[in-house]
Every structure is written in C-alpha cells, then in structure tokens.
C-alpha cells in the first residue's frame, strides 16, 4: 500500500477539521456579530441552529447516492469552496448589516461546508485503517475540530479589536485556505479500497432496521442536543458567573472537547463492545448534572467541572460513533450509514440550541434549570446505551440485501 496512512489520511483530515471547527466559536463571537448587525443576541440564536441543521443535512447527503463517490481531493476542494463562499458572504453581510444575508452564508454555506468536510475525510481515514487502530486515528483527526476553538476563540476577539470584525472574517478565510491547500495536497486514498454501494430507498430502510441503527441514532441525537444546549451558551454561562476574562473558560472547554475526541477514539480501540463508551459518558453527565441540581448552588469551580465533563463526553461521543457503526455494519455501507447517523447532529442543533434559548431567554430561566432538563435526557440516552450493550453482539450484513437485488434484476431481465 503506497503512501503513509498518518500523512495521507489522518493529518489532512485533522487540518480540514481544524478549519471547519471554527463554527463552534459561535458562543464567543456571537455578541460581536449582533453588535455589527445591530440586532439583539437572541435574534441570532436561530442562525446557529440553522447552521448545525445544514451540517447534519450535508453530512447525510454526502454519504448517500451518487454524492458518496469522488476522490478525497475533490471532496476537500468542495468543502474548501463552500467554506470560502461562506466566509466571503459573512464579511459582506457585516458590511451591509443584513441579518438575512448573514443567515444565508453562516447558516447555509458554512453549515454545509462543515457537514461535507466532516464526513468525507473521516471516511478516507477508515479506508486506511480497515482492521485495527481506526479509533485512535479517527479520534486524532476529529480532535482538530475541538482544537480549532482553542486557537480561534481567543484569536477572533483579539483580531476584532485591532482590525474590526469584517476584516477578521477575511483573515480567518485566508488562514483556512492555507490549511485546505495543505490538506488537498496531502490527502489520497489507499490503493486497496472498496467503492461504496449506491443504495436505494428500500435498501436504506433495510439497513437502518439492522444493527439497531434507530437506537444508535436516537441516542446520538440526545447526547448531541444536550451537549449543544450547553456549549452554544457557555460564554453566557461564564458571564452569569461574573467572570471578567471568559477566554480561559472557553479554552478549557475546547481542550476538553478535543481531548474527549482523542481519548474516546483511543479507548474504543481497546474495547470489544464500543457501547461501553456511551454507557459511561451518559451516566457520568446525568449523575453529575443531578448532583449540581440537588446542591442548588452553582460556583465557578462547579461550572468549570461541568463544562469539562460535558465537552469530554461530547467529543468522545463523536469519536466513538464511526467505530461503533464500523463494528455493526458492512464496510461497503459505512459511508451511507455514517451520513444518516450524522443527520441526527443537524436535528440536535435545532433541539439543543432551541432548548437553551427557551429556558434562558424566553422564560428567564437559570442554567441550573437547563442542567436539570438535560440530565433527564442523558438518562434516557443511558437506557438506550444499556439496551445496545445488553443486546447480543450483532453485525448487519449485505447478504439478504444483495440476494433480493439480484432476484429483482433477474425478474426485470426476464420481463424485458
């Protein structure tokens, strides 16, 4: 196998995720966006929900049908183009102070760039690691998504103070273009790779009912929605604690997210049942959340600890997902199944951000009340994770599906 799996798969995937992970700087920069657009911060919250919805939608589209074809380089260039259009339009929307234009380019184009760039490089990583080491490789690549916030969360306010927000957006676009260029030059697929199968609607229905996919989908939806309901409001949470410099809080949060992705992937390699990761993280988040609610007092130390746990679990959930699906579904169908699973991320963006907005803004609630609500949901996810763990280990196969496809082809040929 020519090439190097870390240089030609993991590193370019890491660089792509480092670029697109800037979308999670939303909680840090949304106040500045609101000021430049001359709108209330609450009016911008639907924009983030819209962007995450398009993340999930584009991830699903890129994993099904004819869209899951194409070389890794072409797919990185598509992500690059969507990202460049998004940032260019974002700068323009700030210049003309138009919220609708802002929603279009941040919500639709940047969200689509993240969705496309999230799945395709990870699929390439899986192709380079068909048997062992996929977990740590995927976790390393995905850690770029969390580290992006570590870099850009403090950098964006700094550049904003010097150059203004519009110029800052263009600087970020230029920096991203450099990283995308390096990723495009490095990435390539292995010599021995299996082309994905094009599935029809009936095929997808068959596969989604195999391997308990629907339970995995709902569990991942709940975990992601709960995580986003906290992450998208973490700056507001720090402000409510009257912390003067919230940058360090955001950095700790982002480092925890990145660490969760790396550690979650590495641990999943050593576990015979990947579902254990989800059992541990959902139980941990639920129990810690209820302890905070019972104490009823939210100190700075408690807030930091909770943010660390949420972000560790959130990152580990994303890193474990492709490894869990790899164990339960055939390799030829993995891109399609992974894309369908990531659509839960898009739905979670609406639910999570909407839940936080509903509690904090619409009902003047407190973060303790929000934690109480999401802790209940974490325990629901725990029940699903336990049901997957207690289920006899099962791997869906394509034998029945391919048999029926061949039978239908014979009948079709006979009729002709």
N, C-alpha and C positions, 0 to 999 in steps of 0.2 A: 504494500500500500504506500504509494508515494505521498510525500508531504508529511507534515507533523500535526497531530491531532490537537495539540495545545496552541500551536502557532496559527494553523489554518482553520480552526473551528472555535476553540474557547476564547482566544484573545479577540478576534473580530466580533464575536457575539458580545463579549464584555464591553467593547468600545461602542457598539450600537446601543446597548442598554445604558451605557454611561450618558449617551446623547439624549435618548428618549425619556430617561428617568427624571429629567428636569420638570416634567409635568407635576411631580409630587412636591415641588417647591411652592405649590399653589397657596398653602396656608401662610407662607412667609411673605409673598409678594402681592396677594390679592388686595390688601389695603391700598397699596400704591397704584394698582390698576384702577381701583374705584375712584381714587383721587384724580387721576389723569382723565378718566372718562366722565367725571363729575356725576357719579351715581353713588348710592349707598352700598355698603359692602354686602348687605343682604340680597341686593339685586343681582349680584354676581354669582351667588351660590349655585343657581341653576346651570351656569356656564360650566362649572367643574363637573356637575352630574352629566351634562351633555357630552363633555369630552371623554369621560370614562365609559359612557354608553357606546361611543364610537370606537373606543379601544376594544371593547368586547366584540362589537359587531364586525369590525375589520379583522380581528383575530379569527373569528369564525369564518368569514368569507375567504380569507387567505388559506384556510385549511380544507376547504371543500371544493368539489368540482374541478373545473379547469384551472382555477386560481392556485391550486396547490402544486402546479408544475413550475418549471422555470429554474434556472441556475441560482445558486446563492448570491452571486454577484448582482444579477438583475434584481433580486428581491431587496438587497441592501440599497441599490440605486433608487428603487421605487420608494422605500422608506425615506431616503435622503431627499428626494424630490418633494414628497408630501410635507416633510419637516421644514424644508426651505420655503415652500409656499405658505405654510402656517405661520412661521416667524415673520416673513415679509408682510403678510396681511395683518399680523398682530401689531407690528410697528405702524402700519398705515392707519389702523383703527384708532390707535392712540393719538396719531397726528390729527385726525379729523374728529376725534371724540365721538365715535359712533358705536353704541353698545351692540347693535345688530351685526355690524361687521366684525366686532370683537368676538361675538358668539360663534360666527361662521368660521373664523380662522383658528381661534383657540379650541372651540368645541369640536368642530367637524374635521378640519385639516390636521391639527396637532394630535387630536384623539385618534384619527385614522393612521397617522404616522406611527404612533406608539403601538397600536394594535397590529399593524403589519410588521413592524420591526421587532416586536416582542416574540412572536411565534416562529418566524422563518429561520432566524439564526439558531434558535434552540433546536429546531428540527435537524439542522445540519450537525449540531453537537451530538445529538442522539445517533445520527448515522455514523459518526466517527467512533462512538462508544457503543457498539451493538450488544456487548455482553457484560463487561464489568466496568466500574468506575463512572458510569453515567451520572450518578447522583452528585458526586463531588464536582464533576465537570459542569453540570447544569447549575449547581449552586454557585460555582465560581463565576460563570457567565452572568447569572442573574444578580450577583452581588453588585455589579455595575449599576443596576437600577437604583439600589439603595445608596451607593457611594456618590451618585450624581447629586443627590440632595446635600450630602456633606460638602461638596465643592461649591455648588451653585447657590445654596441657601444663604451663606454669608457673603458670597461674591456679588449677587444681584443687588442687594441694598447698597453695598459699597460703590459699585459702578453707577447705580442710580443717583447717589449723592453727588458724584463727580460729573457725569455726562447726561443725566436725565434718563427717564425710563425708555423712551423711544430708541435712543442710541444704544442703551443697554441690551435691548432686544436684538438689535442688529449685530452687536458684538457676540452675543450668545450664538446667533445663527452662524457667524463666521467661524467660531470655535468648533461648533458642531460639524461644519463642513469639513474641517481638517480631520476630525476623528472619523467621519464617514468615509473620507477618501482613503485613510489608512486601512479601515475595515474592508473596503471594497477591494483593495489591492491584495490583502492577505487571505480573504475567505475563499475557500473552494471545497467541493465535496469529495469524499473518498472515491477511489477507483471502484471499489466494490460497494455499490449502493443499489437499493431496490426502489424502483419508481413507485410512487403512491398509486393506489387504485382509485378510479373515478367511481364514486358511489351515487346511486340514485336515491330517491326519497325512501323507497321501501327498504333499501339496504341500510340506510341510516336508522330507520325505525328498528330494524332487526338488531343492529349493533348496540343502540342505546338501551335496549332492554336486556342485553347480555352484560355480564360482568358488573351488574348493579350500578350501571353508569348513572341512572337517575338519582340514586342516593349520594353518589360522589358529587354530582352536580349541585344538589341542594345543600349538602354540607359545605362545599366550597363557596357557594353563594352566601351562606350565613356568615362564615368566617370572614370573607372579604367585605361584606356590608358592615359588619361590626367594626372591623379594622378601619375602614374608610370613615366611619362616623366619628372616630376619634382623631385619626391622622389629619383629616381635612380641617379640623378645628383646633389643632394642637397649639397654634400661636395664640388663638383666643383664650385657650385654657391657661397658657402661661401668663397672658395679660391679666386674666382674672385673679391670678395669684400675686399680682403686682410685682412681677419680676421685671426689672428695668432692662436688662440685656437678655432677650429671649433667644438670641442666636445660638448660644451654647446648648439651650434646651433642644432646639431643632437639630443641631449636630449630633447630640447624644441619641436622639430619636432615630435619625438617619443611619448612624453607625449600627444601632441595634437592628434595624431593618436589614442592612447589608449582612451583618453577622448571622442573622436568622436564616437568610438565603444560603449562605455558605455552609453553616453548621447543619441546617436541615437537610441539604443535599448530601453532605458527607455522612451523616448518621443513617440516612435512608439506604446507603450502600451496604451497611453492616447489618441491616435488619431483614429477616426473612419475610416479615409482614410489615409493609410500609404504612399500614393503617395505624400502627402504634404511634407514629408521629402526631397524627391528628387527634388521637385519644388524649395524649399528654398535653398538647397545646390548648385544646378546647377546655379540658378540665382545669388547667392552670389559669386561663383567662377568666373562666366562670367563677372559680373559687376566690381568686384574688379580688375580683370585682365585688363579690358579695361581702367579703371582709371589709372592703372600703365603705360599702353602703351601711353595714352594721356599725362600724366605728362612727360614721357620720361626720367625720372631720377630715378635710382634705388639705394636708400640709404640702409644702413644696417637695419634701422627700418622698411622700406618698405619690405625688403626681409624677415625679421623675421615674420612680419604680414602676408605676403602672404603664407609663409610656414605653419604657424599655421592654416590659413583658408583652405588651400588645404588638410592638414592632418586631420583636423576635419571633413571635408566633405568626404574625402576618407574613414575614419573609419566609419562614420555614414552610408555611402552607403552600406558597407559590413554588418553592424549590422541590417539594415532595410530590406535587401534583403530576408532572410528566413522568416521574419514576413510578408512581403508583399506577398510572394508566399503561405504562410500558409493561408492567407485570400482568395486567388483566386483559390487554387487548393485543391483537396481532400487529406486528411491526408495520405491515402494509397499510393498516388502517389508522396508525397512530396520529398522523397529521390531522386527519379529519376529526378524530375523537378529541384530540387536544384543542383544536379550534372550537369545537362545540362546548367543551368544558370552559374555555376562557370567555365564552359569551356570558357566563354567569358573572364574570367580572364587570361586564357592561351593565347588567341589571343591578348588580350590587352598588355600582356608582350612584344610581338613582335612589336606591333604597337607603344606603348609608348616609350620603350627604343630605338626603331629604329628611331622614330621621333626626340628624343633628340640627338641621335648620328648624324643624318642627319643635323640638324640645327647647332649644336655646333662644331662638328669635321669636317664633310665633307664640310661645307660651311662657316666655321669660323664665325658662327653667334653669336649673343648675347642672353642672357637669356630673354631680353625684347621681342625679335622676337619670341622666343619659347612661351612665355606667350601670345602673340597676337594670335598665331595659336591655342593654346589650348582653349583660351577664346571663339573663334568662335565655336569650338566643344562643349564647355559647353552650349552654347545657343542652339545648335542642340539638346542636351540631354534635355534641358529645354522644348523645344517644345514637345518632346516625353513624358516627365513627365506630362505636362499640358494635353496632349491628354488622358493619363491614368486617370488623376484626373477628367476631364470633362466627361469621359465615365461613363455611368450608372454602379453602383456597380454590378459586375458580379462574380459569383463563378462557375468555371467549376465543373461538376460532372461526376461520372463514370457510370451513368445510361445507356446512349446510348452505351458507350463502352462495358459495361458488357452485354447488350442486344445482341449486334452483336456477341460478343464472344460466348454466349450461343447458338445463332442461328447457328453459324458456327459449333459448337460442335454437334448439333442435326443433321445437314446435313451430317457431317462426320460420325456420328454413323449410320445414315440411309444407307449411301453408303457401309459401312462395312457389 
